[in-house]
Amino acid sequence: MKIVLVNQEHAQFGGPGGAERSVQSIAEYFASAGHQVTFIAMAPKAYQRDMNASGLHSIREINGVKTILMGRSGRIPTHADLLLPVILAEAPDVVHTNVFHKAPMLWNALAPWGIPVIHTLREYKLMCDRNMFNGIADCGAQCFSCDLSARHAVDMSQTVDGVIGISQFTLDRHLQDGLFANAVVKRVIPNSYRLKDAAPPRVLRRPGAPVRVGYLGRMHASKGITLVIDAIARLNPDTVTLMMAGDLQDADISDRIRVLSQTHDARFLGFVDPTTFFPQIDVLLAPSIWHEPFGRITIEAFAHGVPVIATNRGGLPDIVQDGINGWIFDPDRLDDLVAILQRVGAEIDRDPAGLQQRCLDRAQDYLPYKIGDRYLETYREVAELKRATRPVVIDRVRGVYEREARALNLGTSLRTRIPQRERKPLKALIVSGEFPKLSETFVLNHITGLIDLGVDVKVLHTRSGAPHETPPDFIKYRIHDRTIKILPDEREEQFMRSLARGAETSANRIDSIPAALIEEGSSVATVLREGRSELMQMRERMLDLYAAQQIAAHARDVDIVHCHFGHRPKSIFKYIDMGAFQAPVVCSFHGIDMSAHIDRFGPTLYNDIKGRLHKALPVSDFFRQRLIGLGFHAKDVQVHRVGIDCSRFVYADRSRAPGEVLRLISVGRLVHKKGIEYGIRAVAVAQSLRPDLRVEYSIIGGGDDIVRLQELVGELGIGQQVQLLGPQPHARVTALMAASHAMLTPSVTGPDGDMEGIPTVTMEAMASGLPVIATLHSGIPEAVVDGYTGLLSPEKDVEAMAENIIRLYDHPAFGSRLGRQGRAHVLQEFNIVKQNQKVLDLYQRIVSGLED
């Protein structure tokens, strides 16, 4: 059977939820069962650059499914005109539409061609643009405006041959409003759910122990979370615990959780992996007050053997069987939920293993092959009924059209790609903080490298760097003309601050209103509470609006955004959500964002961006593994080296005559993570072990530790061997490095957890032929290969570092060989020309849709 599936989005290209995953899973099952399957989806807006005249973006194979991404072309007036030629070229036996905003147009266009059309109802958008949800609760019935706008969908739905609801409620709600009245098949087929290969074992509760209640999802009143809090508050604290996880954005909910936690064991965990959450609970609450069409989280709970307490709303009663694998209650009757929670422990204890098995068995009902078989049966039934009523002339006309469509060569091969077309220069937005910044030269190198490759670069930054530290390339490439500063000038900011102070004064006046004048829980109380919150955030909101306006004015048409450091994408996504622009986002993770920031803010720091970033680009494999450990998908994390311009560093052989002074050098800010203290101590230890050792150690750089380090040199009595030279001009640094025999990089983890990435100066030293004595810290071993390009020792192990210094002193030829091999290693792995080309290739794959 030839099957065409149509869905607005695709799970692998930013599709947001369970509908996209369900459609993809049944498509893959159809393909595995030997059917010819084509999945047509709209390419994300960010991929639709330079769309050709046909609107055809790309054709590829994904797990055996021919996948066609389309994009609106200015020459094509409607989605139906866009899709119809492609669908007819596939010569399908059945067309199955799903979540597709312009489905009624397509149904109307397909009607004359006699192709069986089936539609699955996965939401309520045909009835209401707001999905039958007013922001607080279910709409209940269509309002006048929705009824008026839905009449076109009602008319067009009469041409559909079969309609499927993912729940009985979803199907009935549409049929009652007159949609799909002429469909010859009307039935319920739920979403599919692909079970994990091996769910972690769940420890059954100890009889009589407190019941461990869990909630997983968006923490908003519309999801019924207030019901959960109110019910738990009425229970004996010794009988129940509550674990909540998900997206918490409602300040009022946050306050209520805080109050509840003072009397009960109630914890909010933030974003968590469901596979680690479910084994910790005895029962899941699904307290939706909206008529959710399905309820995927309940299937996920069953797959882990966890029973569910759910409301009687929407599709939840189809999944949760009251008294068998869970319990059903009316969300309008809080007492019902309290009563269930009071007895649920005893009911679980009655047969815990049996209850767990019934949940696991229920999850099996939603496997893709079972759901897929039900769809195949429906396809065959509808196709047979259609054949019996379709005029012969339709088949003849359709045959002629299909032959002509194939002659157009729209792409009959699975591996067909769009013909190469002339492209405009790719536009990239590089996001930094202070710019240019002396300690972040890699950002400037990234920008100039892209400009050399023909990329149209703009730079978004918060503030300008110190004028006396402006690098020559900043002037040479006229980078100032490419910058967009998102913080207002001082005079403008002062004006915003004065407005904000007025708003804060008004907020404080709200606090002074006597409580006796306002009824708690009334609409007035709610307005005042939310109004006060808005007033207190006035300054931040004005700054956000200013930033969004700057981006919209100067960077709305960028193709891709590349952030430096992991804390910056959050702001970028905020501006995207504000409508300033739309583009895929990648982010380089360098050091402090993978160490101190995580130690300070916790492992959930990047939870709100990891699902939205197209790619995370750590500078080392060490950080890549850490990102994966934080929950990033491995396929979305690629190592991208910072790199240096090797052509600027002249190689010099570091041969040294036996007995000649070994000149060591360190360059960098004098802060704890640079570990200079341990380099000084290692020199002192080496000198004490070998009194005949001739060594000089020059330390270049300023910073908070300079006075302490000078005192340490005096205490150790090595003032003749160690010099702290402070900050030096670039030419002086270059001369001192040229006169040295080895670079000392004694990096350590700071007391706040701060770590290096791979220090740029280490790569520069290797490019010039300097062997490196360094520590086993962060990503350094990926550049300094022990015994091949340098010598390594554990962090803070001054004895081991001293032995490496002595080894280099005793074997002059060894240092020369390390330097040669280090130069070759940097040219191969850390050459910025190669790295910039590599990242440009990544940009182009993302923009063209080749990079998932």
N, C-alpha and C positions, 0 to 999 in steps of 0.2 A: 504494500500500500504506500502511495506517495502522500505524505502528510506535510502541510505547511502550518507552522505555529507562528502566530503574530503576538508580540507583546511590546509594550512601550519601551521597556528597558531590559537589559540582559544582566544576569547575576554577576558575570565576570567583568562587566564594564560599568560598574557603579550602581547596578540595580539594588534598591534599598532594603528589600525585605523578603518575607517568606514566599510571596507570590512568584517572584522571579526565580527563586531557588526551586520551587515546586515545578514550574514550567520547564526549567532546564533539566531537572531530574527525570521527568517523564519523557522528555525528548531523547535523553541519553538511553533510557530503557527501550524506547521504540527502535532506536538505531541498533541496539544490541540484539533486538529480536528480529532483525533483518529487514526492517522497513526503511524506505528512503525518506529522511526527515530533513526539512529545511526550517530553520528558526530565523525569523525576520524581526529585528528590533531597531529602534532608532538609536543612532550613535549619540553619545553625550555631546552637549553643545561644544565642549572644549575640543572635540575631535572633528568638528564640521568645518574646519578651515579649508578654503579652496575647494569646496565640494564641486564635482564636475556637474555637467548639465543634467545628467540623468538622475542625480541625487543618490547614486550608488556610491557608498563609501568604501566598503571592503567586503571580501568574501573569504572565509577561512573555514577550517574544520576544527571543531572543538569536541573532543571525546566522541568522534564519529558522527557528529551533527553538523551538517552544512549550515553555517551561520552567516547571515547577510546583515550588515549594518547599513542603515540608510540615513540620509540627512536631508533636511529641507533645502531645496535649491530655489533661488529667487525666481527661476523661470517656471517652476511647477506650482500651480495655484493651490492645490489641496493635497492632503496626505493620501487621499484615494487615488488621485492622478499619479502620485509618486509610487504607490505600492502595486497598483493593478498590473502594470506591465511585468513587473518582477514576479508576481504571483502566477500570472498566466504562463510565463516562460517556464515555470517549474512544472506545469501541467499536473496539478495536484488532484488526488482523489477526494480530498477533504481539506478545508481550511478551518483552522481552530483559532479564533481570536480570544484574547485574555484581557489583561489590563492594558487597554489602548484608548487614549483620550478621544481619538477621532474614529472610533470603531463604527458608529452609525453611518458615516460617510462611506466607509469601506464596504459595509453590508449592502448599501444601496448600489455601489459600483459593481459588486460581484453578482448581484441578483440576476441580471440578464444572461449570465454565462452558465447558469445551471450547475455551478459547483456547490456541493453540500457545505453549508456553513454552520459551525457550532460555536457557541460563545459560552465561556465560563465566567460566572459572576463571582468576583473576588473582592468587591467593594461596592459602594453605593453611588459612585460618581455619575452613573447614568441618570440618577434621580436628583442628585444634589451636588453642587460643586464642592461643598464642605463635607461631603461624605456622610451626610445625615448626622452631623455632630456640631453643636453650636459653641463649642469651646469649653462647656461645663458638663453637658449631658447630651443624651441622644435627642434628636429633634422630635422624635415621635411620629410626626407626619410632615409631608412636604408643605412648605410655606407657599404663598401665592407666586413669588418670583421663581422659585425652583420648579414649581408645577408648570409655569409658563415656558421656562427654558428647556424643560425635559420633554416637551411635546414632540420635538424633532426626533429625539431618541426613541420615543414610543412608536412613532410612525415607522422609522427605519427598522426597528427591531422586528416588525411583522414579516420581514423577508428572511429572518434567521430560521434555519431548519431544526436546530436542536439547542436547548439551553440547559446549562449545568449550574447548580449552585454549590458552593463549597460547604454550605450548611442548609438545613431545611428552612431556617428563618430567612437567610439571604435570598433563597429562591422564592419563597412565599411573598416576601416584601415586594419584590419586583413584579411578580405576577398579579398581585392585588392592585397594583397601580397601572395595569394594562400593558405592560411590556411583554413581548414575546408571546402574544396570544395565539399566533399561528404556528408556533413551534410544534413539530410532530413528536418530539421527544423532550420531556421535562423531567429531570431527575437530579439527585444529589450525589456528587462525587467529591470527597474532601481533598484538601491539599495533601501532597505526599510529604513524607519526612524520611530523610536518609539517616539511618541509625549510625552512630559512631562505631568504628571497628570494635572498640572494647571500652565500655564505660567503666570508670573506676569503681571498685567494689564499695557498696554502701553498708555501713555498720548499722544493723538494726538497733532500735532504741532498747534500752534496758527497761523491763517492765516497771511501771511506777515512777520512772524518771520524768522530769518536766518534758512536755511536748515541745519539740523543736520546730517552730513554724517559720516558713520562709516566704519571702516575696522577691521576685526578680522581674525587673522591668522599669519603665519610666515612672519616676516618683512624682506623680501629678494627681490632683484631685479627680480628674476625669477617669483615671485608672482605678479609682476606688481605694487608694492608699489611706484616706482618712477613715474609711470603714475599718480597716485593719487596726489602725492606731486606737480608735475608739473602743473596738472590741477587746483588744489586748488589755487596755487600761481597766476594763471591768473584771478582769480575771485575777485570781490569786497569783501574785508574783512567783510563788513557789511551784506553780503547776505548768508554767509556760515560758519559753524564751522565743525571741523574735529576731530573725536575721533578715535584713533588707539589703538589696544590691541593685544597682542600675544608675540611671541618670537623674540626679537630684538638682533641680533648678528652681524649685519653688521655696522661697524663704520661709513662708508660713509652715510648710511641711517640715522643713528643717528644724524650726522652733518646736514644733509638736513632738518630733522625734527626741529632741533634747529633753523636753519635759518628761516624756514617757521613760526615758533611760534613767531618770532619777529614782523611779520606783520599781522598774522592771528591767530584766536583762534584755534590752533592746539595742541592737547594734546596726549601724549603717556601714556597709563595707565598700561603697563606691562601685566601680566597674570590676567585675570578677569573671573568671572563666566559668561557664555553667558546669563544666565537668568537675570542677573543684567545689562548686556551691552545693549541688544536689546531694552528694554523699554526706553533707553535714546537717541535713534537715530530715524531719519525719513526715512533714506534709507541706505542700505548696498551696498558697492562697492565690486565686485568680479572681479578684473582686471587682471586675470591670462593671461600671455602671452604664457603659455604652453598649449598644448591640454590636459587639465585634463580630465581623463575618465568620471568623474561624477561632483562633486561639492556639497558635503554634506552641506557645510555652507549655501548655498542658501536655502535648505529645512528648515534648522534650523531658518533662518530669516523669512521665510514664516510662520512657526509655531508660531512665535511671532507677526504676522501681519505686518512685515516689508517688503516693496518692495525692489527689487534688481536691481542695474545697473551692468551688466555683459558683458564680452567680447564675441565675437562670436567664441570662441575657444573650442574645445573638446566637452564635454557633456553639457556645460552651456546653449546653446540655446534650448536643449531639456527640460530644467527645467524652465527657465525664458522666459515668453511669452511677447514679445515686445509690449508695449502699453497696456497690460492687468494687469500683476502683476509686471512689471518692464520695463527695457530698455536695448537694446543690442547695443554694439558699437564695432568697429574694433580697436584693440589696436595699430595698426600701424598708426592710424589717431587720434592724440591727440585732434584736433579741434572738433571731434565728441563727445568726452567725455566732453569737456568744454561746448559745446552747450547743452548737456543733463543736466549738472549741473546748467546751467543758467536758464533752463525752468522747472526743476523738481519741484521746490517749487510751482509754479502756477498749474502744473498738479496734484500734490498731493492735493492742496487746492480745486480743482474742485470737487472732490468727495472723501474726506479722508476716510469716513466710508466704502464706496463701495470698494475702493482700498484695505483697510485692510481686508475686508471680502474675496476678491478674492485671496489674499495671503493665508489666513487661509484655504480656500477651496482647493487651490493648494497643501498645505501640506498634506491634507487628502488623496491625490492620492498615497502617499508613505507609507501608513500604512502597517505594516507587513502582516495583513490578506489579503489586496488587492494584494500585491506583491506575497504573498504565493499562493493565488488562481491562479494567472497567471502561476506560476511555476507548480502547480499541473496539470493544463490543458495541459501544455507542456509535463510533464512527461507521462501523459496518451496517448497523441498523438504520442510521440516518441515510447513508449512501444508497442502500437498497430501496428505501422508501422514495428517495429523490429520483432514482433511475426509473421507477415505475410511473412517475408523474411528469418527467421532463420531456418536452417535445424533441423529436429527432433533429429538427432544424438547429437547435441549440448546439448539439454535438458537432454538427457540420461546421457551423460558424466558429465554434471554439477551436476546432481542429485547424482551420485556416489561420486563426490568430496565433495559435501556439507555434505553428511552423514559422510564421513571420517573426515572432518574438525570438525564437531560437536563432534565426538568421541575423538578428541584431547583435548576437554574441554578447548578451548581458552578463555572461559568466556561467557557463554550464559546468566548468570543472571546479572541484572542491578547492583547488589551490590557485584559482585564478585571482590575480590582483588587478587593481585599477591601472590602466596604462599611465606611464610617467607623464606628469603634466608640469608645465612651468609653474614654479612656486615663487612666492614672494619671500623676502628674507624673513627668517623666523624671528619673532619678537619675544625676548625673554626679560622678565623682571627679577632682578636679584635683590634680595631683602637682607639688610644688615641693621646694626644698631648705630653706634658712632661710626662715621665713615668720612675719610679714610682713617684707619687706626693703625698705629705703628706695630702693635703686637698681633694684628690680624692681616698681615700682608697677603695672606692666601686669598682673601676676598678680592682684593684689587687684581691679583694675578689671574683669578678666575674670570673677572670682568674683561680685562685686556685680552686674555686668550680667546674669549668668545668673540670679541670685536675683530680680532685678527682672522677668525673663521667666517666672518661675514654676518654675524648675528646682530640684530638691532637690539642693543641692550639699554635698559633703563635700570636705575638703582634707587630703591626705596630705603630710606634710612631715617632714624629718629633725630639725630643731631650731627653737626659737622665736626670733624676732627680739628685738632690744634693746628693753626696755620703754619707754625714753625716746623711741624712734622709732616708737611705735605710731601708725599713721595714724587719723584720726577715723572713717573708714568701717569700720575693723576693729571699733571699738566699736559704732558705729551699727547695723551689720548683725549684731552678736553672732556674729562669725565664729569666736570661740574655741570656741563650742558645736559647731561643725561640723568642728573639726580632729582629725586622728588623727596622733599623733607616733609614728614607727616606730622611733625609737631609745629605749632604756630610760632612765629617770632615772639620775642619777649613782650613787645607792646600789645600784640593781639592776645597773648596768653594772659596778661594782666587784666585785660578787659573781660575775658571769659571768667577769670577768678572772681572779679567783682560781681558779675552776674550770679556766679555759683554761691557766693557768700550771701546774696539776697535770698536765693532759694533755700539755703541752709537755715537762714533766719526764719523763713516761713515754715520750714519743717519743725523747727523748735517751738513755734507758736502752736502747732498741732499738738505737741506734747503737753502744752500747758492747758489744754481744754479739760475741764473737770470731767472725770469719768462718769459722774452721775448724770451728765447731760446726754450721754451717748449710750444706747443700749448695745451691750456686747453681742456680737454676731449679726447685727443689723447691717443693711446695705451701706448706711452712712459710715459705720465703723470700718467696714471693708474698704470703702473709697478713701477714707482718711489714712488708713494704714498703708494702702498701696500708694497713695499720693505722697505721703511722707517719704517712702522709699524712693520714689521717682525724684523728688526734690533733692534728696541727699546725694543722688547719683548724677546731678545736673552737670557738674564739671567734666566728669568722665564721659558722659554722653556727648557733650559738645566737642570734646577732643576726638571722640570716635567719628562724629559727623564731619569734623574738619578733615580728618585723615581720609575718610571715604570720599569726600568731595575732591581732594587732591588726586587720589588714585583715579577716580572717574574722569577727571579732567585731563590727566596726562598718561594714563596707562590702561584705559578701558579695553584696548584692542590687543593686549599682550596674549601670546599663545601659551606661555608656560611661566610659572613662578618657581624660583629656586631660593629657599630660605637658608640662611646660615645660622646654625644653633637651633636646638629643638624647641625652645620656648617661643619662637617667632610664628610658626604656622597657626597657632591659636588665634592671634590677632588677624592674620590674613584671612582665615575662614570667617571671622566675624565680619570683615569688610565685604567678603563675597556674599555672605548672608544678608548684608545691608543693601546689596545690589550694586556695589561700586564697580564690579567687573566679574568675569567668569573665566576661569582657566584652571587646568590641572596644577597641582602643587607637589613639589619634591622638597626634601630638606636634608642638608648635610649636618651630621652630628659630629662634634669635634672633640670635646673633652669634658669641660665643666658640666655640660648638659647631659653627659652620660655618667657623671660621678656625683659631684657635690649637690647638684640640683635634685637628683633622685634620692640621695641620702636625706636631703632636707624636706622634700615634699612627698616622698613615698613612691612606691612602685606603680601607683595609678596616675602618675604625673602626666603621661602622654595618652591616657585612655581616650580622651576626647578628640585626638587627632589621628590616632593610628588607623582608624577605619576610613579616613578621608584622604590621607596622603596617598598619592600615586606611588611614590617610592621614598623609602628612608635610605639615606646614603651615609652610613658611618664611615669614618676615615680608616678604620682598621677592622680586621676580622674579630678582634677581641671585643670591640663595641658591637659588632653585628650579632655575636652570640648573646650579648647582654640585651639587645633590643628584642631578639626572639624570645628571650626569657621573660621580657615584659609583656609579651602577648602579641607582638607584631608577627604577621604571617611571613614565613621564611622567603616566599617568592617576592615579597614586597620590600625586602631588605637586601641591598646590594652594596658591597664595599666600593667606595670611590675615594681614591687617594687624593690628598691635597695637592701634592706635586710641586716641583720647582722648575724654573727655567734653567736647565742644565747648561745652556750655551753661555750663560753669564758667569760660569765658574770654570776657571782655567785649571785643568788637572796639573798637579805637580807631584813628582815622586817624593816620598817622605823618607828617603834613605838617610841614615844617620850613622856616623862613624862610631865604632865601639868606644864606650866611655864618654861620648859626647853628651852634653846636657839634653835630657828629654823635656821638651817644652810642651806642656799641657795647656789647654784653653777651654774655658766655659763662657758661653754668651747667652744672656737672657735676663729676665726680670728677677730680682732677688726676693723671691717669695718662697714659701715653705715647699711647695710641690716641686720646685726645681732641684731641691736636695743639695744645694751648694755646701751646706754644713757638712754633709757626709763626704763630699769630695775633698774638702779641707782636711777632715779627720783621716780620710784614706791616705792622703799625702803624708800626714804626720806619722801614721802607722808604718807606711812603706819606708819612711826615713829612719824610723826607730829599728825596723827589722834589718835594714841595710844601710848602715852609716855611710857606706861608700857611694850610695845612690846620688846621682846628680839630677835633680829635677827642679823645674820652674813651673809654677801654676799661675796663669793670668786669668782673672775673673772680670768680665766686662758686663756692665749693667747696673741699673739703679733699682731701688725698691725699699720696702719697709725693713728688710733684714740687714741692710748694709752695716749699720752700727754694731749690731749683735755679732755679725760675722767678723768685723774688724777686731772686736774684743776676743773672739774665739782664736783668731790667728795669733794674737798676742799671748793668750793663755797657753797655747800649744808650743810657743817659741819657734814658730816657723816663718817669721816675718821675712827672712831672706829668700825663702822658696815661694811664698804666696803673695800675690799682689791683687788688691781689689782696686780696679782702675775706674770704676764708676761708668756712667754712660759715655760712649765715644761716637764720633762721627762715623758714617759708613765707610769712608776711605780708610780710617784708622783701624776699624774692625777687620776689613779685608786684609790690610797689611799684617796685622797680628796673626790672623788665621794662616796666612801664607808662610809665616815664619815658624809656625807650630808643627809638632810631630803627631799630635793626637788630640781629639776632642773628648772632653770629660762631660758626660750627661748623667749625673747621679740622681735622676728623678725619683720622687717618692709620692705616695698618696698623702694629701694634706689632711690636717685634723678635721676638716669639714667634709672629707671624702673627695675633694677635688683631685682630678687626675689629668695628666697630659693626654693628648691624642697620640700623634707621632710628631715630636718637635721639628719644626721647619728647619731650625738651625742645624739639627743633626743631619738632615738630608743635604743641606748646603755643604756641610763639612765633608760628607762622603763624596759629593760631586767634585770637590776640589782635591780629592785624594787623601783626606785625613782619615785614619782609622779612628774608630769610636770606642771608648770605654763607657759602658752604660749599665743600666739596671734592668732587671726583669719586671718592667713596669708597663702596664697598659699595652699599647700596640707597638712599643719600641722594638720588641724582638722580631717584628715583621719587617723592619728596616735593617736593624743591626742583628745580623745572623751570627750567633756565637761561634767564634773560631774561623769565620769566613769573611765577614766584613767588619768585625769588631769583637770585643770581649764583653761578656755580660756577667753580672753578679746579682744576688738578691737585693731588694731594697734595704737600705740602711746597714748592709753588711760591709762595714768598712774594712774588715780584715780581708774578705774576698776581693774587694775592689783594689786594696793595696797589693795583693798578689798579682792582679792583672797589670797594675802599673809596673811592678818589678819584672813581670814576664815580657812586657813590651820593651823595657829598658835593656834587658839582657839579650834580646833577639832583635836587633835593628832591622834585619831583612824581613822578619815576620810582619813588622808594622808596615813596611813598604808593600808587601803582598796583600795585606788586609785593605790598604788604601786603593790598590788597583781593582780589587774585586768589589769594593764598595762603590767605586765609580760606575762599574758595569751594572751593578745591581740597581742603582738609582736611575741610570739611563733606561733600564728595562721596566722598572716598576713604578717609579716616581717622577717620570718625565712629564712636566705639565703640558707639553704639546700633545702627548698621547692621552693624558687625562682629560684635557679639554675636548679633544675629538671624541673621546669615549662618552663624555656627558652630553655632547651635542647629538651624537647618535641616539642616546637615550631619549633626549627631548623629542627628536623627530619620530622615534617609534611611538612615544606616548601620544603626541599630537596626531599622528596618522592612525592611531588605534591598533598598532601592531604590538604594543607593550601593554599587557593586561594589568 
